[in-house]
Amino acid sequence: MKIFLLLASLPLAAAAATLDTSPFGKSVEMTVSGYAGSSTLADFPVLVRLAAGSPTGFDYADCASDGSDIRFADAAGNLIPHEIDTWDAAGESLVWVRLPAVASGATFTMYFGADDPGAAAAESVWSRYAVVIHGGSSAANAVAGGPAVTIGNTTYVKPQADAGRIGGGFRKSTGNAAAVNVAMGTTAASTTLEDTGKFSVSGWFKRNGNGGNNNNGTHVLAASRTGWNSGVGFLWLQEVGKFIDVAAANSHQWDEKTTVSYTLPDGEWAYDAFVYESGVSLTTYFNGVQDLTRTSPGNLVSSGGTWTFGSYANTGSNDSFIGDMDELRIFDGVASGDWIKAEHDSVANASFLAYGDVQDVGSSTPAITVFFF
């Protein structure tokens, strides 16, 4: 008797692409060692740093001249997205890699040294963001399809290679000029972000002395309104003697801390973040540590406006920031304290990732079978 099995055709879930490692000559495993948060961060971009001899055994000669042959795989061997921020064969190269899950001890692997490495992962490194601006050679938004980014005044605000916390950044030389403008509301993603009233803004800032003569050292870090008391919107600034001040609509949410540890220092890089949820909370962070938190008012923004880093929205004044800015970001939603801390630490803490030694791919010694007669 013959038995026939009829197998129904069932839809299969989309599977992640497994990286074919056979074309590659070299690999190095990396471990998330500096993350101390209690939650697992989904799709978090970590910063990989490369230089001659770091990781141990790494040699630029083993890579394509522009780094185009590097690929990354998660612990399961799945291809994951990356973006080369800076490739410098004579110095340090910086690569952003989106890990599917960041927790202490998570591992992933970089492969390189292939004539034909295959296509890189198509997904964006910045899938959780509406805006990411690296600075340096351009003001472009790293998020594909995201809102457009422009320089408000090319004479006094310039992308420069030596102005960044990592890689290039922006240098703003006067308080009387608009800075880095983001055309919010021009894309479906940014419109949704504004209408839901949930967003997080962050960046690295290095103050260069006080602002203009009229502001006693006030520096606007970011704003969606055009002046101190002009219109509905948010105003996020550093004010001497007041530390971090977030203005919501026509009110201000002062940080009354008496310690100077939260003051934006002069001539030193500091990381600031502002997290907002309409009608729920308004929270600021300084170097990854929670600073101010308040119950927030109603929605601060409406669709179609311009958000600006370094000055009032699309305008300039003596209250504008003067100094260097880098890694300016708008997160699509409410970033957790763990996320904010990891954003800071992945840049500021060189040991956020631990690097193994470079290995030859498939270099394990083959087993030898000995026959006795």
C-alpha positions in Angstrom: 0.0 0.0 0.0 1.3 3.4 -0.9 0.8 6.3 1.3 0.6 9.8 -0.2 1.1 12.9 1.9 -0.7 16.1 0.7 1.2 19.1 1.9 -0.8 22.4 1.9 1.1 25.4 0.6 1.4 27.8 3.5 2.7 31.3 3.4 6.1 31.7 5.0 7.2 34.6 7.1 9.9 36.8 5.5 13.3 35.7 6.7 16.3 37.8 7.3 19.0 37.5 4.7 21.9 35.3 5.8 25.3 36.8 5.0 27.3 34.6 2.7 30.7 34.7 4.3 32.6 32.6 1.8 33.9 35.6 -0.3 35.5 37.3 2.7 39.1 36.9 3.8 38.9 38.5 7.2 36.5 38.9 10.1 36.4 40.4 13.6 33.8 39.8 16.3 32.5 42.7 18.4 30.7 42.6 21.7 28.5 45.2 23.4 30.4 45.6 26.6 29.6 49.1 27.8 25.8 49.1 27.9 24.4 49.1 31.4 20.7 49.6 30.7 18.0 47.3 32.1 16.1 47.1 28.8 17.0 45.7 25.4 17.2 48.4 22.7 15.7 47.3 19.4 17.4 48.5 16.1 19.9 50.7 17.9 22.8 52.1 15.9 26.2 51.5 17.5 29.5 53.2 16.5 32.3 51.0 15.3 35.8 52.6 15.3 38.5 51.2 13.1 42.2 52.2 12.8 45.4 50.4 11.8 46.1 47.8 14.4 42.7 48.4 16.1 41.1 46.0 16.4 44.2 43.9 16.8 45.3 42.6 13.4 43.2 45.1 11.5 45.0 46.4 8.3 43.4 48.9 5.9 45.3 47.0 3.1 42.9 44.1 3.6 39.9 46.3 2.8 38.7 48.1 -0.3 40.2 51.6 -0.5 36.9 53.2 0.4 35.7 50.5 2.8 33.0 49.4 0.4 33.6 45.7 1.0 32.8 45.6 4.7 29.7 43.8 5.8 28.2 43.1 9.2 26.2 40.1 10.5 24.4 39.6 13.8 25.0 36.7 16.1 22.6 34.6 14.0 24.6 35.3 10.8 22.0 37.7 9.4 23.2 40.6 7.3 22.6 43.9 9.2 22.7 47.5 7.9 25.7 49.8 8.3 26.6 53.3 7.2 30.2 54.6 6.8 30.4 58.0 8.5 34.1 58.5 7.9 36.6 56.3 6.1 40.2 57.4 6.7 42.9 54.9 5.8 45.5 57.1 7.4 43.6 57.5 10.7 40.3 56.5 12.3 37.3 55.3 10.4 33.8 55.5 11.9 30.9 53.2 10.9 27.4 53.1 12.3 25.9 49.6 12.5 22.2 49.0 13.4 22.0 46.0 15.8 18.6 44.2 16.0 19.0 44.0 19.8 21.4 45.9 22.1 21.9 44.3 25.5 25.1 43.7 27.5 27.1 40.9 25.9 25.3 41.1 22.5 27.7 40.1 19.7 28.0 40.8 16.0 30.8 40.3 13.3 32.4 42.5 10.7 33.6 40.8 7.5 35.9 42.4 5.0 38.5 41.5 2.3 36.2 40.4 -0.6 36.4 41.2 -4.3 32.6 40.7 -4.5 31.1 41.1 -1.0 27.5 41.1 -2.3 24.9 43.8 -1.7 24.8 45.6 1.6 21.7 45.4 3.7 19.0 47.6 2.1 17.4 48.7 5.4 18.3 52.1 6.9 20.6 52.2 9.9 18.4 55.0 11.2 15.0 53.2 11.1 14.0 54.7 14.5 14.7 58.3 13.5 13.1 61.1 11.4 16.4 63.1 11.1 20.1 62.3 11.6 22.6 65.0 10.6 26.3 64.0 10.7 27.6 67.4 9.5 31.1 67.6 8.0 31.0 67.8 4.3 27.2 68.3 4.0 24.0 69.0 5.8 22.1 66.1 4.4 19.7 64.0 6.4 21.0 60.5 6.8 17.4 59.2 6.9 16.3 58.3 3.4 13.0 59.9 2.6 13.1 62.1 5.7 12.6 65.9 5.8 15.0 68.0 4.0 17.9 69.7 5.8 19.5 73.0 4.8 22.1 75.5 6.2 20.4 78.7 7.2 23.4 80.9 6.6 26.4 79.4 4.7 28.6 82.4 5.6 28.4 81.9 9.4 27.3 78.3 9.7 29.4 75.8 7.9 29.9 72.0 7.8 33.6 71.4 8.6 35.7 68.4 8.9 37.4 69.6 12.2 34.1 70.7 13.9 32.7 67.4 14.9 32.6 65.3 18.1 33.3 62.4 15.8 34.1 63.0 12.2 32.9 66.3 10.8 30.3 68.7 12.2 29.0 72.2 12.0 30.8 75.4 13.2 28.5 78.4 13.9 30.6 81.6 14.2 27.9 84.2 15.0 24.7 84.4 16.9 23.1 86.6 14.3 22.5 83.8 11.8 20.1 80.9 11.4 21.7 77.5 11.7 20.7 74.0 10.6 17.1 74.0 9.4 14.8 70.9 9.2 11.7 71.2 6.9 9.3 69.3 9.2 5.9 68.4 7.8 7.3 67.9 4.3 7.2 64.1 4.5 4.7 61.6 5.8 7.1 60.5 8.5 7.8 63.9 9.9 4.1 64.9 9.7 3.2 61.9 11.8 5.9 62.7 14.3 4.6 66.3 14.7 0.9 65.4 14.9 1.4 62.7 17.5 3.2 65.0 19.8 5.9 62.5 20.6 9.5 63.2 19.7 13.1 63.3 21.1 15.8 65.8 20.0 19.5 65.3 20.7 22.9 66.5 19.7 26.5 67.2 20.7 27.4 70.8 21.4 30.7 72.6 22.1 30.1 76.2 23.2 32.7 78.9 22.1 32.3 81.7 24.6 29.1 83.5 25.3 26.6 84.4 22.7 25.8 87.9 21.5 26.1 91.0 23.6 22.4 91.1 24.4 21.8 87.6 25.7 24.2 87.1 28.7 25.4 83.9 27.3 22.1 82.3 26.3 22.5 79.6 23.6 19.5 78.2 21.7 20.2 74.5 21.0 17.1 73.8 19.0 13.7 75.4 18.5 10.4 75.1 16.6 9.4 78.6 17.2 10.8 81.8 15.8 11.6 83.7 19.0 11.7 83.8 22.8 7.9 84.3 23.0 6.9 84.0 19.4 4.2 81.5 18.7 3.4 78.0 19.9 6.3 75.6 19.8 9.3 74.4 21.8 12.5 76.3 22.7 15.4 74.3 24.1 18.3 76.4 25.3 21.2 76.8 27.7 21.1 79.9 29.8 23.8 81.0 32.1 22.6 80.8 35.7 19.5 78.8 34.6 21.2 75.8 33.1 18.8 73.9 30.8 15.5 75.8 30.0 12.8 74.2 27.9 10.0 76.6 26.8 6.7 75.0 26.0 4.2 77.1 24.1 4.2 80.4 26.1 5.6 79.0 29.3 9.0 77.9 30.4 10.0 74.8 32.2 13.1 75.9 34.2 15.7 73.5 35.6 16.2 74.8 39.1 19.3 72.6 39.9 21.9 74.4 41.9 24.8 72.3 40.8 27.0 73.5 37.9 27.5 70.0 36.6 24.7 70.5 34.1 26.0 73.7 32.7 27.0 73.5 29.1 30.7 74.0 29.3 32.8 76.4 27.3 35.2 74.7 24.9 34.1 71.1 25.8 31.8 68.7 24.1 28.6 67.9 25.9 25.6 65.8 24.8 22.1 67.1 25.4 18.7 65.5 24.8 15.2 66.7 25.1 12.3 64.1 25.2 8.7 65.2 24.8 5.3 63.5 24.9 2.3 65.8 24.6 0.3 66.1 27.9 2.5 63.5 29.6 6.1 64.5 30.2 9.0 66.8 29.2 12.4 65.6 30.1 16.0 66.8 29.4 19.2 64.9 29.7 22.8 66.1 30.1 25.6 63.7 29.0 23.2 60.8 29.2 21.9 61.6 32.7 18.4 62.8 33.4 18.3 66.4 34.3 14.9 68.2 34.2 11.5 66.4 34.1 8.1 68.1 34.2 4.5 67.4 33.2 4.3 68.7 29.7 1.6 71.0 28.2 -0.3 70.2 25.1 1.3 69.6 21.7 4.1 72.0 21.1 4.2 71.8 17.3 1.9 71.7 14.3 2.5 70.2 10.9 4.5 72.1 8.3 6.9 74.1 10.5 10.7 74.4 10.5 12.7 73.0 13.3 16.2 74.5 13.7 19.3 73.4 15.5 21.5 76.2 16.8 19.0 79.1 16.7 15.3 80.0 16.7 13.3 78.3 14.0 14.7 79.5 10.6 15.9 82.8 12.1 19.0 84.2 13.7 19.5 86.4 16.8 22.0 87.1 19.6 20.4 84.2 21.5 21.7 81.7 18.9 24.3 79.1 19.7 27.9 79.9 18.9 30.3 77.0 18.6 30.4 73.4 17.2 27.6 71.0 16.8 27.5 67.4 15.7 25.3 64.3 15.4 22.0 66.3 15.5 19.1 63.9 15.7 15.3 63.8 15.9 14.0 60.4 17.2 10.6 59.4 16.0 8.9 58.9 19.4 9.7 59.0 23.0 13.3 57.8 23.6 13.8 55.9 26.8 16.4 56.9 29.4 18.3 53.7 28.4 18.3 54.8 24.8 19.5 58.3 25.6 22.3 57.0 27.8 23.4 54.5 25.1 23.4 57.3 22.5 25.8 59.2 24.7 28.0 56.3 25.7 28.3 54.8 22.2 30.1 58.0 21.2 31.8 59.1 24.5 32.8 55.7 25.8 35.4 54.0 23.5 34.8 50.7 25.4 31.1 50.6 24.6 32.2 47.9 22.2 34.9 45.3 22.8 36.8 44.1 19.8 38.2 40.6 19.2 41.3 39.9 17.1 41.0 39.8 13.4 40.7 36.3 12.1 41.0 34.6 8.7 37.6 33.5 7.5 37.4 29.7 7.5 40.9 29.4 8.9 40.2 26.5 11.3 42.7 23.7 11.0 41.1 20.8 9.0 40.8 17.5 10.8 43.3 14.8 9.6 42.2 11.2 9.4 45.0 8.7 9.9 44.6 5.1 8.7 46.5 2.2 10.3 47.1 -0.9 8.3 
